[in-house]
Each structure stands twice: as C-alpha cells, then as structure tokens.
Amino acid sequence: MSIQQEHLTRVSDRISASILVFWRKLGYGREFTMMELQTFVNERVKCSPDSPSRILRAMRLEGTVNYSVIDRAKSRYRILPSPGNQIPLF
C-alpha cells in the first residue's frame, strides 16, 4: 500500500468514527442536515468538505448506518436503525 493510500485509509477511518459519534449523539429518528454532519466531522478531522457525505454514503451501502432522505433540496435526512447492524446509542 502506498503512503498516499495509507493516508486516505487513515482519514476515512477517522471520518467514519466521527460519523458514528454524530449518529450516537443524535439518535434514531432524529433529523439532520448534511451541513450539520459536515461541520461536526470537519471540527474533528481535517478533510475535504465533501468527504463526510461521501463516507456516509459508503457506510450506508455497507450497512453500518441507515438514513432516509426527508428533503433532498434542503439536504435533510433522518437517522434510521440499520437492519442487522444495530449501533448502540448512548
């Protein structure tokens, strides 16, 4: 693995971890905007502004998180339980 690939993997892992913290902080059924998620992650991880949304979509495909689109134009989403992979919320 190249140094650049190692760096990208490390940053992606940190972004994923921050997204899970965000998920736990809000809880199931709560709504959020992509800007809120991006701000939360960018306060914790130095990354490009679009990285949190890209990683979030990948996490959804993996089944790590689940959400529904409330209003695509306003970038509003609702956190849903993930089938078969429940994230304990504190």
MOHUUR-V997420 format. One record per run of one state. SS is the DSSP state (@ for helix, = for strand, . for the rest). FROM is the first residue (numbers start at 0). LEN is the number of residues. If there is no record, write none. Layout:
ss->SS from->FROM len->LEN
ss->SS from->FROM len->LEN
This chain:
ss->. from->0 len->2
ss->@ from->2 len->24
ss->. from->26 len->4
ss->= from->30 len->3
ss->@ from->33 len->9
ss->. from->42 len->8
ss->@ from->50 len->12
ss->. from->62 len->3
ss->= from->65 len->6
ss->. from->71 len->4
ss->= from->75 len->5
ss->. from->80 len->10
